[in-house]
Amino acid sequence: METNTSYNQTVQQRQGKNKKSLLNTLKEMPIIEVAVKRVGISRDTYYRWRQDDQEFFQQSEDAILQGIEFINDMSESQLITLIREKKDAGDCFVVETQ
């Protein structure tokens, strides 16, 4: 009986670490397929956690939004750099999106 409790605690600790790592990864790379591969879990596990754990669901939604904002900020910064350096790619992108 005690061994089973110890095993469950170990599993919960590992899942907690994996969830935290996944949330941090999603903040930098908000693509689920990429994030789960980096952490070493399956997509099925990710979606099961979201379904079973309302707190994790909300945290993952927030992490994805932060990740999207991070990617947008990086993209804007790169475009501004390209425009300042008068690179064609930056000019073309700005003209096409106006």
N, CA, C and O atoms as a DFTB+ gen file, in Angstrom:
392 C
 N C O
     1  1       0.816      -1.188       0.000
     2  2       0.000       0.000       0.000
     3  2       0.866       1.262       0.000
     4  3       0.591       2.207      -0.739
     5  1       1.896       1.272       0.817
     6  2       2.786       2.426       0.905
     7  2       3.542       2.640      -0.402
     8  3       3.796       3.779      -0.795
     9  1       3.901       1.549      -1.075
    10  2       4.609       1.635      -2.348
    11  2       3.735       2.313      -3.398
    12  3       4.225       3.119      -4.190
    13  1       2.452       1.992      -3.406
    14  2       1.519       2.591      -4.347
    15  2       1.398       4.094      -4.116
    16  3       1.356       4.867      -5.073
    17  1       1.343       4.510      -2.867
    18  2       1.282       5.931      -2.530
    19  2       2.548       6.640      -2.982
    20  3       2.486       7.737      -3.537
    21  1       3.687       6.020      -2.747
    22  2       4.966       6.585      -3.169
    23  2       5.027       6.714      -4.688
    24  3       5.504       7.720      -5.213
    25  1       4.546       5.702      -5.383
    26  2       4.520       5.723      -6.851
    27  2       3.638       6.866      -7.345
    28  3       4.027       7.605      -8.249
    29  1       2.447       7.014      -6.754
    30  2       1.528       8.079      -7.164
    31  2       2.142       9.459      -6.921
    32  3       1.971      10.367      -7.735
    33  1       2.845       9.617      -5.819
    34  2       3.509      10.899      -5.541
    35  2       4.589      11.175      -6.577
    36  3       4.738      12.308      -7.036
    37  1       5.344      10.145      -6.947
    38  2       6.394      10.300      -7.949
    39  2       5.793      10.706      -9.288
    40  3       6.314      11.594      -9.962
    41  1       4.701      10.059      -9.671
    42  2       4.024      10.385     -10.929
    43  2       3.520      11.821     -10.887
    44  3       3.685      12.561     -11.857
    45  1       2.913      12.221      -9.790
    46  2       2.397      13.584      -9.664
    47  2       3.521      14.616      -9.726
    48  3       3.360      15.674     -10.335
    49  1       4.653      14.314      -9.103
    50  2       5.794      15.231      -9.151
    51  2       6.309      15.368     -10.580
    52  3       6.588      16.473     -11.045
    53  1       6.433      14.227     -11.278
    54  2       6.912      14.256     -12.665
    55  2       5.940      15.032     -13.551
    56  3       6.359      15.838     -14.382
    57  1       4.646      14.788     -13.373
    58  2       3.659      15.512     -14.164
    59  2       3.709      17.010     -13.868
    60  3       3.592      17.832     -14.776
    61  1       3.879      17.352     -12.608
    62  2       3.987      18.767     -12.247
    63  2       5.167      19.436     -12.922
    64  3       5.054      20.556     -13.420
    65  1       6.298      18.751     -12.937
    66  2       7.489      19.301     -13.603
    67  2       7.263      19.413     -15.102
    68  3       7.636      20.411     -15.720
    69  1       6.652      18.390     -15.685
    70  2       6.389      18.412     -17.129
    71  2       5.389      19.504     -17.494
    72  3       5.545      20.171     -18.517
    73  1       4.372      19.688     -16.671
    74  2       3.393      20.747     -16.932
    75  2       4.053      22.117     -16.871
    76  3       3.817      22.968     -17.730
    77  1       4.871      22.323     -15.864
    78  2       5.559      23.612     -15.720
    79  2       6.494      23.850     -16.904
    80  3       6.532      24.947     -17.461
    81  1       7.234      22.836     -17.280
    82  2       8.138      22.944     -18.427
    83  2       7.365      23.225     -19.713
    84  3       7.794      24.032     -20.538
    85  1       6.241      22.567     -19.876
    86  2       5.421      22.777     -21.068
    87  2       4.878      24.197     -21.103
    88  3       4.896      24.837     -22.154
    89  1       4.402      24.696     -19.984
    90  2       3.882      26.065     -19.934
    91  2       4.971      27.073     -20.289
    92  3       4.719      28.025     -21.028
    93  1       6.168      26.871     -19.770
    94  2       7.282      27.769     -20.103
    95  2       7.628      27.691     -21.582
    96  3       7.942      28.707     -22.204
    97  1       7.573      26.502     -22.142
    98  2       7.870      26.324     -23.570
    99  2       6.804      26.995     -24.421
   100  3       7.128      27.639     -25.419
   101  1       5.540      26.855     -24.044
   102  2       4.453      27.484     -24.806
   103  2       4.565      29.009     -24.792
   104  3       4.127      29.669     -25.735
   105  1       5.142      29.567     -23.742
   106  2       5.325      31.023     -23.676
   107  2       6.349      31.506     -24.697
   108  3       6.316      32.661     -25.120
   109  1       7.258      30.615     -25.090
   110  2       8.280      30.969     -26.069
   111  2       7.933      30.471     -27.470
   112  3       8.299      31.094     -28.466
   113  1       7.225      29.342     -27.537
   114  2       6.874      28.732     -28.814
   115  2       5.435      28.219     -28.713
   116  3       5.208      27.093     -28.271
   117  1       4.461      29.044     -29.122
   118  2       3.061      28.695     -28.897
   119  2       2.486      27.705     -29.919
   120  3       1.307      27.778     -30.267
   121  1       3.306      26.805     -30.382
   122  2       2.854      25.762     -31.296
   123  2       2.862      24.457     -30.506
   124  3       3.918      23.978     -30.094
   125  1       1.703      23.899     -30.304
   126  2       1.559      22.747     -29.414
   127  2       2.441      21.587     -29.839
   128  3       3.118      20.991     -29.000
   129  1       2.448      21.253     -31.121
   130  2       3.249      20.123     -31.603
   131  2       4.727      20.297     -31.260
   132  3       5.381      19.350     -30.824
   133  1       5.241      21.482     -31.454
   134  2       6.646      21.763     -31.153
   135  2       6.892      21.720     -29.647
   136  3       7.875      21.136     -29.190
   137  1       6.008      22.332     -28.890
   138  2       6.181      22.417     -27.432
   139  2       6.173      21.031     -26.778
   140  3       7.016      20.741     -25.929
   141  1       5.224      20.176     -27.171
   142  2       5.167      18.858     -26.531
   143  2       6.375      18.008     -26.898
   144  3       6.851      17.222     -26.078
   145  1       6.871      18.156     -28.113
   146  2       8.080      17.410     -28.499
   147  2       9.280      17.872     -27.694
   148  3      10.096      17.051     -27.274
   149  1       9.400      19.172     -27.474
   150  2      10.521      19.696     -26.684
   151  2      10.495      19.179     -25.252
   152  3      11.540      18.901     -24.663
   153  1       9.293      19.052     -24.698
   154  2       9.153      18.601     -23.319
   155  2       9.234      17.081     -23.219
   156  3       9.615      16.538     -22.182
   157  1       8.874      16.401     -24.301
   158  2       8.946      14.947     -24.300
   159  2       7.660      14.262     -23.887
   160  3       7.679      13.170     -23.320
   161  1       6.536      14.914     -24.175
   162  2       5.239      14.288     -23.917
   163  2       4.456      14.225     -25.222
   164  3       4.830      14.855     -26.211
   165  1       3.374      13.466     -25.216
   166  2       2.559      13.360     -26.427
   167  2       1.476      14.440     -26.440
   168  3       1.136      15.024     -25.411
   169  1       0.951      14.683     -27.634
   170  2      -0.174      15.614     -27.752
   171  2      -1.375      15.099     -26.966
   172  3      -2.107      15.874     -26.351
   173  1      -1.564      13.788     -26.994
   174  2      -2.680      13.190     -26.247
   175  2      -2.575      13.509     -24.758
   176  3      -3.573      13.822     -24.110
   177  1      -1.365      13.427     -24.227
   178  2      -1.151      13.750     -22.808
   179  2      -1.494      15.207     -22.546
   180  3      -2.166      15.524     -21.563
   181  1      -1.038      16.092     -23.418
   182  2      -1.324      17.521     -23.270
   183  2      -2.831      17.772     -23.233
   184  3      -3.328      18.475     -22.353
   185  1      -3.543      17.202     -24.183
   186  2      -4.992      17.427     -24.230
   187  2      -5.719      16.741     -23.076
   188  3      -6.747      17.239     -22.619
   189  1      -5.215      15.629     -22.605
   190  2      -5.804      14.973     -21.434
   191  2      -5.623      15.859     -20.194
   192  3      -6.552      16.021     -19.403
   193  1      -4.427      16.427     -20.031
   194  2      -4.185      17.334     -18.910
   195  2      -5.135      18.519     -18.971
   196  3      -5.689      18.930     -17.951
   197  1      -5.322      19.063     -20.154
   198  2      -6.226      20.204     -20.310
   199  2      -7.657      19.833     -19.925
   200  3      -8.365      20.625     -19.303
   201  1      -8.071      18.640     -20.295
   202  2      -9.427      18.187     -20.008
   203  2      -9.620      17.876     -18.523
   204  3     -10.675      18.165     -17.958
   205  1      -8.608      17.292     -17.897
   206  2      -8.728      16.836     -16.511
   207  2      -8.387      17.891     -15.468
   208  3      -8.755      17.747     -14.302
   209  1      -7.698      18.935     -15.866
   210  2      -7.166      19.911     -14.907
   211  2      -7.532      21.321     -15.374
   212  3      -6.864      21.886     -16.239
   213  1      -8.592      21.882     -14.797
   214  2      -9.074      23.201     -15.207
   215  2      -8.015      24.289     -15.008
   216  3      -7.904      25.204     -15.825
   217  1      -7.248      24.193     -13.944
   218  2      -6.186      25.179     -13.706
   219  2      -5.122      25.111     -14.805
   220  3      -4.679      26.141     -15.313
   221  1      -4.720      23.898     -15.163
   222  2      -3.748      23.742     -16.241
   223  2      -4.332      24.236     -17.563
   224  3      -3.629      24.850     -18.366
   225  1      -5.615      23.968     -17.787
   226  2      -6.276      24.459     -18.995
   227  2      -6.112      25.972     -19.110
   228  3      -5.694      26.476     -20.153
   229  1      -6.440      26.694     -18.041
   230  2      -6.342      28.158     -18.067
   231  2      -4.895      28.618     -18.197
   232  3      -4.605      29.561     -18.933
   233  1      -3.984      27.950     -17.482
   234  2      -2.574      28.317     -17.566
   235  2      -2.034      28.093     -18.978
   236  3      -1.231      28.889     -19.465
   237  1      -2.464      27.028     -19.632
   238  2      -1.978      26.758     -20.984
   239  2      -2.536      27.775     -21.973
   240  3      -1.837      28.201     -22.892
   241  1      -3.797      28.164     -21.782
   242  2      -4.371      29.212     -22.631
   243  2      -3.583      30.515     -22.475
   244  3      -3.252      31.170     -23.463
   245  1      -3.290      30.880     -21.235
   246  2      -2.518      32.098     -20.968
   247  2      -1.107      32.003     -21.562
   248  3      -0.604      32.969     -22.135
   249  1      -0.478      30.836     -21.421
   250  2       0.878      30.648     -21.941
   251  2       0.899      30.772     -23.464
   252  3       1.815      31.372     -24.025
   253  1      -0.099      30.212     -24.129
   254  2      -0.172      30.304     -25.589
   255  2      -0.350      31.755     -26.018
   256  3       0.293      32.204     -26.967
   257  1      -1.212      32.487     -25.331
   258  2      -1.394      33.911     -25.651
   259  2      -0.105      34.699     -25.442
   260  3       0.245      35.548     -26.261
   261  1       0.600      34.421     -24.348
   262  2       1.885      35.078     -24.114
   263  2       2.876      34.722     -25.212
   264  3       3.642      35.571     -25.666
   265  1       2.857      33.464     -25.638
   266  2       3.749      33.024     -26.700
   267  2       3.462      33.727     -28.007
   268  3       4.383      34.122     -28.721
   269  1       2.189      33.884     -28.323
   270  2       1.808      34.589     -29.554
   271  2       2.262      36.043     -29.490
   272  3       2.778      36.581     -30.470
   273  1       2.069      36.674     -28.341
   274  2       2.528      38.058     -28.178
   275  2       4.046      38.148     -28.318
   276  3       4.565      39.081     -28.931
   277  1       4.751      37.174     -27.747
   278  2       6.214      37.135     -27.833
   279  2       6.662      37.016     -29.288
   280  3       7.555      37.742     -29.725
   281  1       6.044      36.104     -30.037
   282  2       6.390      35.910     -31.456
   283  2       6.069      37.177     -32.248
   284  3       6.858      37.590     -33.097
   285  1       4.926      37.792     -31.979
   286  2       4.564      39.032     -32.666
   287  2       5.578      40.135     -32.387
   288  3       5.992      40.851     -33.299
   289  1       5.972      40.270     -31.133
   290  2       6.966      41.291     -30.782
   291  2       8.293      41.037     -31.490
   292  3       8.922      41.965     -32.001
   293  1       8.710      39.780     -31.517
   294  2       9.969      39.452     -32.197
   295  2       9.869      39.748     -33.695
   296  3      10.806      40.281     -34.289
   297  1       8.740      39.403     -34.299
   298  2       8.551      39.631     -35.731
   299  2       8.581      41.119     -36.054
   300  3       9.232      41.544     -37.009
   301  1       7.872      41.903     -35.253
   302  2       7.874      43.348     -35.466
   303  2       9.276      43.917     -35.329
   304  3       9.683      44.767     -36.121
   305  1      10.010      43.460     -34.341
   306  2      11.371      43.927     -34.132
   307  2      12.253      43.598     -35.332
   308  3      13.040      44.433     -35.778
   309  1      12.121      42.380     -35.849
   310  2      12.918      41.977     -37.015
   311  2      12.547      42.808     -38.244
   312  3      13.423      43.209     -39.010
   313  1      11.259      43.064     -38.431
   314  2      10.842      43.879     -39.569
   315  2      11.384      45.302     -39.469
   316  3      11.844      45.872     -40.459
   317  1      11.326      45.860     -38.282
   318  2      11.855      47.219     -38.096
   319  2      13.354      47.243     -38.393
   320  3      13.849      48.179     -39.020
   321  1      14.068      46.225     -37.949
   322  2      15.504      46.129     -38.233
   323  2      15.746      46.044     -39.734
   324  3      16.624      46.726     -40.263
   325  1      14.967      45.207     -40.423
   326  2      15.128      45.073     -41.881
   327  2      14.835      46.391     -42.594
   328  3      15.536      46.768     -43.533
   329  1      13.799      47.082     -42.140
   330  2      13.453      48.362     -42.762
   331  2      14.567      49.374     -42.546
   332  3      14.928      50.105     -43.468
   333  1      15.108      49.425     -41.349
   334  2      16.200      50.354     -41.058
   335  2      17.426      50.044     -41.906
   336  3      18.144      50.951     -42.327
   337  1      17.663      48.754     -42.157
   338  2      18.798      48.347     -42.980
   339  2      18.462      48.394     -44.469
   340  3      19.293      48.075     -45.319
   341  1      17.231      48.797     -44.765
   342  2      16.740      48.916     -46.139
   343  2      16.848      47.610     -46.910
   344  3      17.272      47.583     -48.065
   345  1      16.462      46.540     -46.253
   346  2      16.414      45.237     -46.904
   347  2      15.099      45.123     -47.659
   348  3      14.062      45.582     -47.181
   349  1      15.141      44.521     -48.822
   350  2      13.955      44.384     -49.653
   351  2      12.835      43.596     -48.982
   352  3      11.669      43.969     -49.112
   353  1      13.151      42.534     -48.279
   354  2      12.125      41.694     -47.671
   355  2      11.274      42.499     -46.695
   356  3      10.052      42.355     -46.676
   357  1      11.892      43.324     -45.906
   358  2      11.153      44.141     -44.950
   359  2      10.277      45.160     -45.646
   360  3       9.125      45.357     -45.260
   361  1      10.812      45.813     -46.674
   362  2      10.044      46.782     -47.440
   363  2       8.841      46.127     -48.103
   364  3       7.732      46.658     -48.058
   365  1       9.063      44.988     -48.709
   366  2       7.976      44.287     -49.404
   367  2       6.883      43.889     -48.432
   368  3       5.700      44.036     -48.739
   369  1       7.255      43.392     -47.275
   370  2       6.261      42.955     -46.298
   371  2       5.413      44.125     -45.838
   372  3       4.190      44.010     -45.760
   373  1       6.038      45.239     -45.534
   374  2       5.304      46.395     -45.060
   375  2       4.365      46.908     -46.142
   376  3       3.216      47.243     -45.852
   377  1       4.834      46.974     -47.382
   378  2       3.999      47.450     -48.485
   379  2       2.818      46.512     -48.695
   380  3       1.696      46.977     -48.898
   381  1       3.047      45.194     -48.651
   382  2       1.993      44.226     -48.892
   383  2       0.937      44.226     -47.802
   384  3      -0.217      43.896     -48.079
   385  1       1.283      44.582     -46.584
   386  2       0.325      44.520     -45.482
   387  2      -0.418      45.809     -45.263
   388  3      -1.294      45.864     -44.400
   389  1      -0.108      46.845     -46.003
   390  2      -0.803      48.120     -45.818
   391  2      -2.081      48.189     -46.608
   392  3      -2.783      49.199     -46.560
